Amino acid sequence: MCIRDSHRTPLMTLCEDGYVNLDIIKLFVENKCDINVKNSSDKALIHYVCEKYAQLDIILYLSLIHI
């Protein structure tokens, strides 16, 4: 996990900047990215995805890997 000055992980930054899709998220998860990390506003990756994209495939994937 690498959190920048903005208190976001690199994956959160990609989501916020609009550069993410399911394949990118899977790549991060397969390489042991902790998707449960929260930023200073108490937002996790799934919050960024829901706010920015509302892409059901990504939301479903992130929800299922929590089970």
N, C-alpha and C positions, 0 to 999 in steps of 0.2 A: 504494500500500500504506500502510495506516495501522495501526500496531500500538499498542495501548493499554498501560497499565501492567501488565496481566496477560500481556503478550507474546503476545496473540492478535490476529489480524486481525478486522475486523468480521464477516466471513463465518464465521470460527471461533466467534466469540461467538454468532452466530445458531444455529449447529449445536449448540453446547453448551447453549444455553438452550431448544432444541427448536422453533425457529421457522424451519425450513428445509424446502424441498422442491425438486424438480428444476427447476422454473421459476425459483426464486430463484437457485439456483446458476448456471443458464444466463445469467441477467441479469448477475450479477457477472462471469462469464467473458467474455461479449460486450462488457463494458465494461473489459476488460483487467485484471481481477483476477488476480494471480499466485497460483494455487492451490498452488504448490510451496513457499511460505514456511513455515518451521517456527517453532514457538514455542520458549520456553526449555527445554522438555522434549523437544525434537527431534521433535515431532509436527506433521505436515502436516494439511491439511484432510481428506484421505481417512481419516486416523486417527479424527478426530472423527466422521465419517459412519459408519464401521464400528462404532465403539464405541456410538454413540447410536442409530443407526437400523437398520443392516444392510439398507437398502433397495437392492435389486439395481439398480434403474434409476439411482440416483445413483452408486453404486459403479462401474457399467459406464460411465456417462458420464465420470466423472472419470478412469477408466483409459484410455478411448479417446482423450481429448484429449491424453494424454501421448505418443501414438504419432506 
